[in-house]
Amino acid sequence: MEDISLEDVVLQNLITNDEFLRKAIPYIKEEYFADHINRCIFRSLNAYFQKNNQIPNQAILAIETKEDNSISHKEVDGVLKTIGNIYQSEMVGDTEWLSKSAEKWCQDREMYLSIVKAIAIYDGTDKSLLPSAIPDMMKSALSVSFNTSIGFDWIDDSEDRYDRYELPQNKIPFDLETLNDITLGGITRKTLSLILAGVHVGKTLSLVHLAAGYARLGYQVLYISMEMDENEILHRIDANMIKTPMHLIREMGKSKFMKRMDHIKSKGYGRIKVIQFPTSAAHVGHFKNTINELNMKMNWMPDVVIVDYIGCVASNRIKVGSTNSHFYLKSVAEEIRAMAIEYNIACWSAMQLTRSGMGSNDVEMTDIAESIGIPGVCDLMLAGMRNEETDSIGQIIFKQLKNRFRKMQYRPKFVLGCDFDQQLFYDLSQSEQNLVADTAAVQIDSAKIQEKFQSNKRRKGRFENVDVGE
């Protein structure tokens, strides 16, 4: 029996098996064929199929291949012999074996070609890509699959679709019931959510509490700081997690601090990893490389990625100065959301308010400083507002500017209690929510301020009694 390779078997069945051809041809590249004649035959087969949507017969395939410019006169006899052998060979009866073997062959060939290209990139002979692109090339090679499923059918997939609605892993809940209420149980993966606020209002505070809250619920969090030092972010997370004001952490002593950390570790919380990038010097490509590196070196993948904040992130697609800030930052938001989809994660970031928006008690979407195009990209946008009255009773007002998880008319405004020293939020009673139900500006008389202050002081005392491993 003449020696036959898997490459020959794949080509034979592409030519003689219509079902296999339609399943496999979208994933097969002509450079996968190491043999020159096989590659030319495949190129002619593919061109004919794409044009006519059917397999050519033996005569047509022979004529089309002979006319290939890369076929020399000396190779014509070899082409005719190869095509003749294909039609005379016994067909593979085991379709499952054929499919799996062909898929593995494609993966092996893609990996081989990727390695060759990676070497060329590394030694500088191929200048079309940067070395940072090599991990994505390897990942792409391993992901080759003969998956014939294209989208979801509204009727045929209705039962599976309903089951997905009920799956808890499709929702990432908050540790605050107020936020769960306005999102029907939390945000979903593959989304981008934003906190909008003025300077020193609470953008980082909000993102820090989100990171700590997700970790308490067992989720893995990657916190990317584009502005503040990573040690300062960790300091704020410490205050939130061990229920201690930031300025008192160093005073508690290392022994007590480590005892609290050991106690938290025993609870099985999710991990929070913090990394800092230079302002405006890093883009989504750097973030993805970090995620891939964490996965490869530590077998760790985040459920939530927090980017603090979007205005300090560079675009991976658009050169700085080539367009205005509207399109540039809209591109940044699109790239972050695309990363959320690619890695099946939820992303959070923050944005600045305009000068007029910073002094407003009723922020609108037009008060966004960076780019009005960003709201069209995000899935949830919450604007935070503070004034002297709310600060005096330890509260922050939030307004929904966009919500794809629940109708915005349901609780368009709400308030959260806030302990600024401990970098954390807490839920308030319904009576306290009524403060923002009927008015844009919060008007509270001095007696009411004192009443609320005492109420929050008592609540804070109860909150501080949470078990943190004393």
Secondary structure as UniProt FT lines:
FT   HELIX           6..16
FT   HELIX           18..24
FT   HELIX           25..27
FT   HELIX           30..32
FT   HELIX           36..52
FT   HELIX           58..66
FT   TURN            69..70
FT   HELIX           73..75
FT   HELIX           76..88
FT   HELIX           95..123
FT   HELIX           131..133
FT   HELIX           134..142
FT   TURN            154..157
FT   HELIX           158..166
FT   HELIX           168..170
FT   STRAND          171..172
FT   HELIX           177..182
FT   TURN            183..184
FT   STRAND          187..188
FT   STRAND          191..197
FT   TURN            199..201
FT   HELIX           203..216
FT   TURN            217..218
FT   STRAND          221..225
FT   HELIX           230..241
FT   TURN            242..243
FT   HELIX           246..249
FT   HELIX           250..252
FT   HELIX           254..266
FT   TURN            267..268
FT   STRAND          272..276
FT   TURN            279..281
FT   HELIX           284..298
FT   STRAND          304..308
FT   HELIX           310..312
FT   TURN            320..321
FT   HELIX           325..343
FT   STRAND          346..353
FT   HELIX           355..358
FT   HELIX           365..367
FT   TURN            372..373
FT   HELIX           374..376
FT   STRAND          380..385
FT   HELIX           388..392
FT   TURN            393..394
FT   STRAND          395..403
FT   TURN            408..409
FT   STRAND          413..419
FT   TURN            420..423
FT   STRAND          424..426
FT   HELIX           430..433
FT   HELIX           434..436
FT   HELIX           446..464
//
